[in-house]
């Protein structure tokens, strides 16, 4: 699963990469801000506990395999992966450090304006277009898994439950509030259109502050989602964003547009010339909020609230 990364002269990887501070917590371990002592480059170190269930180890192996594949292909808007190694009983995964934090973290400073939602969505669609063309379903699209770099670039992360789309899937995985109805229904199968539903829920999350049904327990949400009409944004939002969400949240997967088609929607065309660097304004807003309201709160690149229920 892991390689013993070494610098010239056989220096062990544990001496090359140093943890600086803990910045987040995920399902299988913690994420640290770190440094590559050879170049002084700031990196992210995901430290995972391997003393866990076999199924969890399979998820970890899958994530490393996919990250390696995607980084080698220089895929767009996917968190770059630099390697992994064993350090005692822990697995260290070395990745790019997204200094801007997750979109979910940035939302602590307030709901995100439509203009910024559209730019984030555009960049996520580019990532999904690449993944889906290469027969990969992410299966856990949500604001907590969308990261921003200091430059305002968007990175899709957390491939622990991603899977091949070379055949239709029937595994129940993901985070309940963002799950497509066909993922939940017993005995049903699904394909990459499940990611499109999750994207629609993520846009709803960014616009409204939380995904639909966030006021109920996750397992209760699982029972409600397949039985109710798809959620819609209220009329207080513009027609382009409402139509976009509706295109993602069609009950029947065949009626959902794919990533390339959604990139041609009015919602995205309206901001086609807005650069990714505009998202630095969101990061600056969060930093101002943190100074006045969240000084005692830990800055996180992975959400530790509703997204991790």
C-alpha positions in Angstrom: 0.0 0.0 0.0 2.7 2.5 1.0 6.1 3.2 -0.3 9.2 4.0 1.7 9.8 7.5 0.3 13.5 8.4 0.6 15.6 11.3 -0.4 19.0 11.1 -1.9 21.4 9.3 0.5 18.6 7.0 1.9 17.1 9.5 4.3 13.8 8.0 5.6 10.7 9.9 4.7 9.8 10.4 8.4 12.9 12.7 8.5 12.0 14.5 5.4 8.4 15.5 6.2 7.7 17.2 9.5 4.2 17.8 11.1 3.7 21.4 12.1 0.1 21.6 13.5 -3.2 19.7 13.3 -5.6 21.3 10.9 -8.4 18.8 10.5 -9.9 15.4 11.3 -11.4 12.9 9.0 -13.0 9.5 9.2 -9.8 7.5 9.6 -7.3 9.9 11.1 -6.1 13.5 11.2 -4.7 16.0 8.8 -1.7 18.1 9.6 0.0 21.1 8.1 3.6 20.0 7.4 6.8 20.9 5.7 9.1 19.2 3.2 12.5 19.9 4.9 14.3 19.6 1.6 12.5 22.5 -0.1 10.7 24.2 2.8 7.5 23.6 0.8 4.3 23.6 2.9 2.4 20.3 2.5 -0.6 18.5 4.0 0.1 15.2 5.9 -2.9 12.9 6.3 -2.1 10.5 9.2 -4.2 7.4 9.1 -4.5 4.6 11.7 -4.1 1.2 10.1 -5.3 -0.6 13.2 -8.9 -0.6 11.9 -11.4 -2.8 10.1 -10.3 -4.5 6.9 -13.0 -2.6 4.9 -11.5 0.7 6.2 -8.0 -0.4 5.0 -9.5 -1.2 1.6 -10.9 2.4 1.5 -7.5 3.8 2.3 -5.8 1.6 -0.3 -8.4 2.7 -2.9 -7.8 6.4 -2.1 -4.0 6.1 -2.5 -4.3 4.2 -5.7 -6.7 6.8 -7.2 -4.7 9.8 -6.0 -1.6 8.3 -7.5 -3.4 7.7 -10.8 -4.9 11.1 -10.9 -1.8 13.0 -10.0 0.2 11.1 -12.6 -2.3 12.1 -15.2 -2.1 15.8 -14.0 -5.9 15.8 -13.8 -7.6 19.2 -13.3 -8.7 20.4 -9.9 -7.8 17.2 -8.0 -5.6 17.5 -4.8 -2.0 16.6 -5.9 -0.6 13.6 -4.2 3.2 13.2 -3.5 3.4 9.8 -2.0 2.8 7.7 1.1 4.8 5.8 3.7 4.5 3.9 6.9 5.7 5.7 10.1 5.5 3.1 12.9 1.8 2.0 12.9 0.6 5.0 11.0 0.2 5.7 7.3 1.3 9.1 6.2 -0.2 10.4 2.9 1.6 13.5 1.6 -0.5 15.9 -0.4 -0.7 19.5 -1.5 -1.7 21.9 1.2 -4.8 23.9 0.4 -4.1 27.0 2.6 -7.5 28.5 1.9 -9.3 25.7 3.7 -12.4 23.8 2.8 -15.5 25.5 1.4 -17.4 24.2 4.4 -14.9 25.9 6.7 -15.1 29.2 4.8 -18.9 29.0 5.1 -18.5 29.7 8.9 -18.1 33.3 7.9 -21.5 33.3 6.2 -23.3 31.8 3.3 -21.5 32.2 -0.1 -22.8 34.6 -2.7 -24.1 33.2 -6.0 -21.2 34.6 -8.0 -18.6 32.7 -5.9 -20.8 29.6 -5.8 -20.8 29.6 -9.6 -17.0 29.8 -9.8 -16.6 27.0 -7.3 -19.1 24.9 -9.2 -17.4 25.6 -12.5 -14.1 24.3 -11.2 -15.7 21.2 -9.5 -17.4 20.4 -12.8 -14.1 20.4 -14.6 -12.8 17.9 -12.0 -16.0 15.8 -12.4 -15.7 15.9 -16.2 -12.2 14.4 -15.9 -13.2 11.8 -13.4 -16.4 10.7 -15.2 -14.5 10.5 -18.6 -12.1 8.1 -16.8 -14.8 6.0 -15.4 -14.4 7.2 -11.8 -17.3 8.1 -9.4 -16.2 10.3 -6.5 -19.3 9.3 -4.4 -18.8 11.9 -1.6 -19.2 15.4 -3.2 -19.9 18.0 -0.5 -18.5 21.4 0.6 -16.2 19.8 3.1 -14.4 17.9 0.3 -13.8 21.0 -1.9 -10.6 22.8 -0.9 -9.3 26.3 -1.9 -5.6 27.1 -2.3 -4.2 30.5 -1.2 -4.4 31.5 -4.9 -8.1 30.7 -5.1 -7.7 27.4 -7.0 -10.2 24.7 -6.3 -9.2 21.2 -5.4 -11.6 18.2 -5.0 -10.3 15.9 -2.3 -11.1 12.7 -0.3 -11.2 9.8 -2.6 -11.7 7.2 0.1 -15.0 6.0 -1.2 -14.4 6.7 -4.9 -15.0 3.8 -7.3 -14.7 2.6 -10.9 -17.7 3.4 -13.0 -16.8 0.6 -15.5 -20.0 -1.1 -14.2 -23.0 0.2 -12.3 -22.5 0.3 -8.6 -24.8 -0.9 -5.8 -22.7 -0.1 -2.7 -24.3 2.1 -0.1 -21.5 4.8 0.5 -21.2 8.5 0.9 -22.6 11.0 3.4 -26.4 10.7 3.9 -27.5 14.3 3.3 -25.7 14.4 -0.1 -26.7 10.9 -1.3 -28.7 10.5 -4.5 -32.0 8.5 -4.1 -30.7 5.6 -6.3 -27.7 5.2 -4.0 -30.0 4.7 -1.0 -32.7 2.5 -2.6 -32.2 -1.1 -1.7 -31.4 -3.3 -4.7 -30.9 -0.3 -7.1 -27.8 0.5 -9.0 -26.2 3.8 -9.9 -23.5 5.4 -12.0 -21.7 8.8 -12.2 -25.0 10.7 -12.2 -25.0 10.1 -8.5 -22.1 12.7 -8.3 -24.3 15.2 -10.2 -27.0 14.8 -7.6 -24.5 15.4 -4.8 -23.2 18.5 -6.6 -26.7 19.9 -6.7 -27.0 19.3 -2.9 -23.6 20.9 -2.4 -24.8 24.0 -4.3 -27.9 24.1 -2.1 -25.6 23.7 1.0 -23.4 26.7 -0.1 -26.4 28.8 -0.8 -28.5 28.0 2.2 -25.8 27.2 4.8 -26.6 23.5 5.1 -27.9 20.6 2.9 -31.6 19.7 3.0 -32.8 17.7 6.0 -29.8 18.8 8.1 -32.1 19.2 11.0 -32.8 15.4 11.2 -30.5 12.5 12.1 -28.5 11.0 9.2 -30.4 7.7 9.2 -33.7 9.5 9.2 -32.5 11.5 6.2 -31.7 8.2 4.4 -35.3 7.1 4.8 -36.7 10.4 3.7 -34.6 11.2 0.6 -36.0 8.4 -1.7 -39.6 9.1 -0.8 -39.8 12.9 -1.2 -39.6 15.3 -4.1 -36.1 16.6 -4.9 -35.3 19.8 -3.0 -35.4 23.2 -4.7 -33.8 26.6 -3.9 -36.4 29.2 -2.9 -37.4 32.0 -5.3 -35.1 34.5 -3.5 -32.3 33.1 -5.6 -31.7 33.8 -9.2 -33.3 31.8 -12.0 -29.9 30.5 -13.3 -28.9 28.9 -10.0 -32.3 27.5 -9.4 -32.4 26.0 -12.9 -28.9 24.6 -12.4 -29.9 22.9 -9.1 -33.0 21.5 -10.7 -30.9 20.1 -13.5 -28.8 18.3 -11.0 -31.6 17.1 -8.7 -33.8 15.2 -11.1 -35.2 12.2 -9.4 -34.3 10.0 -12.4 -30.6 9.9 -13.2 -31.2 9.7 -16.9 -32.7 13.2 -16.7 -29.7 14.8 -15.0 -27.3 16.6 -17.2 -23.7 15.5 -17.2 -20.7 17.6 -16.2 -19.9 18.8 -19.7 -23.5 19.8 -20.3 -23.7 21.7 -17.0 -20.6 23.7 -17.9 -22.7 25.1 -20.8 -25.6 26.2 -18.5 -26.5 29.9 -18.0 -25.4 29.7 -14.4 -21.8 28.9 -15.4 -21.8 31.0 -18.6 -22.6 34.1 -16.6 -19.2 33.8 -14.8 -17.2 32.3 -17.6 -14.7 35.2 -17.5 -14.4 35.4 -13.7 -11.0 34.0 -12.8 -10.4 31.5 -10.0 -8.4 34.1 -8.2 -11.7 35.9 -7.3 -12.1 33.2 -4.7 -9.3 34.8 -2.7 -12.0 37.3 -1.7 -13.9 34.5 0.1 -10.7 33.4 1.9 -10.1 37.0 3.0 -13.6 37.3 4.3 -13.1 34.1 6.3 -9.8 35.4 7.7 -11.5 38.6 8.8 -14.3 36.6 10.4 -11.8 34.3 12.2 -10.0 37.3 13.7 -13.1 38.7 15.3 -15.3 35.6 15.9 -13.2 32.5 15.6 -9.9 33.3 17.2 -10.2 30.4 19.5 -11.4 28.0 16.8 -9.0 25.7 15.0 -8.5 26.5 11.3 -9.4 23.4 9.4 -9.0 22.1 5.9 -11.5 19.4 6.7 -14.9 20.2 8.2 -15.7 18.8 11.6 -19.3 19.6 11.7 -22.4 18.3 9.9 -20.3 16.9 7.0 -18.6 14.3 9.3 -21.8 13.1 10.9 
